[in-house]
Amino acid sequence: MNLYLVDRELSGTAKALVKADEEAMVVLVQDGVYVDISDIPAEKKVYALEEDMRRRGIADPPGDRLTRITYDELIDLIVEHRVNNFA
């Protein structure tokens, strides 16, 4: 699987890469937690760092597509998958 780290709004190129990648998993970090995930196809896994959400005052993101993860869980994902960094 391919892991995409996103720290700000997804550019057109980044959106196209994520949409075309059948194995894409997206992790929202830093200001990336503000990204509108409706632009990410529903079949893609989307994660967000709990700490970054908390620091930005995001208590409960809308919908149920977003999975909150800790830094330790992020490290596990990075070790286990190929990383594409949009940060």
PyMOL commands that set and color helices and strands:
alter all, ss='L'
color gray80, all
select helices_A, chain A and resi 12-20+30-34+37-39+50-55+71-80
alter helices_A, ss='H'
color red, helices_A
select strands_A, chain A and resi 2-6+24-28+45-49+66-69+82-85
alter strands_A, ss='S'
color yellow, strands_A
deselect
rebuild
show_as cartoon
